[in-house]
Structure formats: structure tokens, C-alpha cells
Amino acid sequence: FICPDMIGGGSWIAFDPKLAPYPFDEELFVRSAQVHALCPMMQFSKSPWTLLSEKGQDAVRKAVATRQRFADRFVKLAAESGRTGEPMMRYMEYQYPGKGYAAVKDQFMMGDFLLVAPQLVKGAATREVAIPPGRWVSDEGELVIGPKTVTVKTPLERLPFFLRNSPAAETSAKADGVTIDTKLPGGNAIIEKFEGNKVVLKQDLRDCSAPWFHWAVRVLGADGRHLDFEFTDMRALSNRGAAYSLDKGRTWKWTHDREPENVHKFSFDFPKGADEVWFRQQIPYTVGNWNEFLARHLGQKDFVRTGVLAKTRLGNSVITAEIGKLSLPRYRVMLTSRHHAQEATGTWVMEGILEAALGDDDLGKWFRDNVSIRAVPFVDTDGVLNGDEGKNRYPHDHNRDYSSKGEELYPEIKAIEALTKVEKPDMLMDIHSPWIGGPKRWESTFYQVGEIAPGAWEQQKAFARLLAQGKSGLYRLGDDIAPGEAWNGSAALTANKDPRTSTGWWRTVLPESFTTSFEIPFANARERTLGPDDWKAFGRDVAAAIRQWLVSSR
């Protein structure tokens, strides 16, 4: 570990104008605080508010707030350093040997994910930063692809840094003819060690400012073998263990039929002939699943229109579809999922809603006669394709990017905002998956997230009464999380006031429309184990409730 000296130096004489041999330098104090903010630890020798101007204090507060955003990751990094002996704070040459960084002494790495490039020259307004190979996201949200050298502006309040967005180097391992890698859709893991029957790995958090839990690996050549998987960082398993596929992702099963005793470990006996097995934290919904859904409805071209909503920052197409009555509909509905890339259960529910709208029964006919459903299945398309966590991206993720001030980072969010203003949906629904590892209620139930806007929670409770009539039995009255309750407390409510979330922004732009968001559990609803058929069945319940809501609201 590295313990830097106290910010501003350890001598009290330096802060006493009567005793100091030289004038106090506010800029030096602020820049010192910025360097310390992204070191393993920081400590002040003198309280900033006793020394600094308001501008200087604001700059130091911002540096401390930046540290707080990464606090959980630094704690994990400290534990990893104690376990492996790898330093937390690293020279560029240490992390990228032989790449030409030996002479770079004014920037450093924290772990393998955070490049820190503080301003060290008095009065300088810019500095150059050597960006290593791969994708990096700056402290201001800019996506940079290295290797290259960039020039950044360094006003007093800015601490430049770059978060790794591309996969880590350690994404595969081989032993005794068995290969473990991340070469599957949405692959994500850092393989720390593979010896004998034991695989040690962890989630690759990339540009997340806080830990999250997605992972996905492929195992080749292990048929007939027994392997033990151990995760060294975040919780790795859902309440039914890990999801696995013996047919390259066409079908999935769970390794457990109840909650695992240890949510960081699982074992697997590979069947004979199972030469390739995929494992994930959850059952995924991929672009391939979406294309299969569309293929099943090729004969309904009068009711299905597909297109490209936007191009992402990496040039990928964000797909969209319009389902139902395509010309002069009486009602319009907007559905979004994957604002956080790996929350796949929401897209299964979306497919269930759309299947119901295209069905042969009375419900489907009603939708096709009355409703246009706008669907955006993969909002964070880059994250879905690259296997990013997607949640807690720095400086913010897609579901904190909605802005009334034109400050959006992601082109796809700008496109959703523009489409919302043009189509003016009567109902808007954003579908998510919950955190795992918290109170069982929040990871084992289907629920709406209560909105703070005036009248919104009463509307959501009215919709809940309709949804509780559904045939799947997966939703129960009373399961929704009220505004201000538990994790939907002050921080979440502030986010909706800003507005920055999808539903908060929708409420601002279309106050007369009904907006809501859902959390869809990964693996179980109470004691019931879940899979794609269950999520789609809930989607059908949602479609029926949407019909009742639209008719009654008119």
C-alpha cells in the first residue's frame, strides 16, 4: 500500500503566516488534495475551510466527492492487493510493460481500471495524458479509444481521470486441456487463477464507479470433469445459483433449486459430451432472442415495423420496433428496457407484452385495432454487446442521462427524448432488474418503483389493482415500493426531481401521461423459480392491465 504524506504537508508552520518561510499557495493545496483523492488513502493536515477561498473549497469538495464515488471499488482493490500482492497504485509501465510508458511519471493507475492524470504544473490550463490501448471514459464522460495522447483542460476544480471501458486483459485461462474464457454474448470476467479443478475469478467492472454483479464465461473441453468456481469480489450468484446452457445459449437452467448457502461459489459436474458450457449470473436476453421474436411474426408485417433509433458512441445500431396499429392509433405506449445493460429480465417481459399484442385472441386484436407500442429493447446497446455491467457507469449511466438542459452523454437517450416529444405516448414504462444481495423482498418479487411526482403514486396503485388480476400469479398487491421507502428514498426521489431518470423526465415532458417502472427478479418470485416463460407470462398480464388502463383512462 502507499500512504501519501498529509495534504499540504505535515508542517503546521507552513500554514501560519507569521512563521511560514514562504506564502501559502492555495493552488498547491488544491492540487495536492486532488492527487490524494484517488490514491489509496487521503488525509488533511489542516482543515481546508480554514485556509481556502470558496473556489478552493469547492474544488477540494469535488475531489473528495470523486473519491467517495470510488470508495467501494477501492476497498475491493485493497482486499485484492492483500490477497495477490499486486499494488493498488501502479506506474504506467507496471500496468502496460513494454508499451512505451516507462518515461510517463505524471500519471498513474489505480488497479487496472482507473488512470489518474492530475495537474502538477502551477498555473497550467491544460496537460497531456497518455491513453493506453482500449476504450476509456473520462471524468467528463468523453469516450476515448487508445493508444493515443490527448490534451485535457485543467481548471482548478478538475481532476482528470479515465476509467477503462474495454475488457480486462485476464479474460481467459487454460489448464489440462480445459479453456475458460469470455467469448460468448455479453461475456464478462477476470480469470485470476485456474489450477486443477478450481477456477478463481471476479466480475470485470470496467467503467462502473461502484461494484456490480454481472459475469458470463464459457468453458471448453471439460466434459466429464468437475470444476469449482470461486468469485473473489462481488456476490456472484442469484437465488437459484448460476444460469448455465449446454446448447450455446438456446436454453438455460439454474445450478440450484433454492438459494445457495455461499453466494460466491458454485460447483458443476460437466455431463459427458458437453464440450462447451456457458455460465452466467442470469438468464440472458440477447439480440439473437429479439431477432427470433421478430422472425416468428414475419407474417404480420402490417402490425410490425422495425428500425434504427440511433447510433451509439461506438457506432452500433440501437434497434426499435413499433407494434400494433401503425397508422393513426387511438393510444400510444412506449416500452424501454436495458438502460442498465445486463438487466435482461425486463426484455423478456417486454417480449411477453409484444407477443400479447400480436396474439390471435381478443386481447391481441384489440391492441392491433387501437394501440401503437413503441419498443426500445436494448437502450444501452454498447453495454449489451460488450458485456458491460452498465449500472453506475461514470459519470452516470443511461438511466441518469435524461436532461432538460441538453446535457445528455448518450445519443440513444437524446433519440428517446426526441421520439417521446413527437409520439407523446399515453403510457410509458421502463423495465429493470433489481439489485441482488439486499432484503429478499426486493430481489424476489415483481414490483413497481413508486414515483414522487404529484398524483403519480396514486396512478401506480390504480394500475397495480389491474395488474393483480393477472393469470400468472407473479404480481401481488402490496409488493410495490412506495416513494421514500427503503432504497427508493431521498436519493432516488432527488434523481426523479432533477430530472435525470427516464420516468422522472417523462413525467416532466408529459405530465398527463401515465409513467411507471418495474423491477423484474432474476431467478425467483418468492418460492417460484423463474425462467423466460414466466417473465413472458407476466408480460401478458401487463398487456391486459395496459388495455384496462387505457380504456378506463379515456
Buried (B, 14 or more C-beta within 10 A) or exposed (E): EEEBEBBBBEBEEBBEEEEEEEEBEBEEBBBBBBBBBBBBEBEBBBEBEEBBEEEBBBBBBBBBEBBEEBEBBBEBBBEBBEEEEBBBBBBBBBBBEEBEBEEBEBBBBBBBBBBBBBBBEEEEEEBEBBBBEBBBBBBEBEBBBBEEEBEBEBEBBBBBBBBBBBBBEBBBBEBEEBBBBBEBBBBBBBBBBBEEBEBBBBBBBBBBBBBBBBBBBBBBBBBEBEBEBBBBBBBBBBBBBBBBBBEEBEEBBBBBEEBBEEBBBBEBEBEEEBEBBBBBBBBBBBBEBBEEBBEEBEEEEEBBBBEEBBBBBEEBBBBBBBBBBBEEBEBBBBBBBBBBBBBBBBBBBBBBBBBBBBBEEEBBEBBBEBBBBBBBBBBBBBBBBBBBBBBBBBBBBBBBBBBEEEEBBBBBBBBBBEBBEEBBBBBBBBBBBBBBBEEEEBBBBBBBBBBBBEEBBEBBBBBBEBBBEBEBEBBBEEBBBBBEEEEBEEEBBEBBBBBBBBBBBBBBBBEEBBBBBBBBBBBBBEEEBBBBEBBBBBBBBBBBBBBBBBEEBE
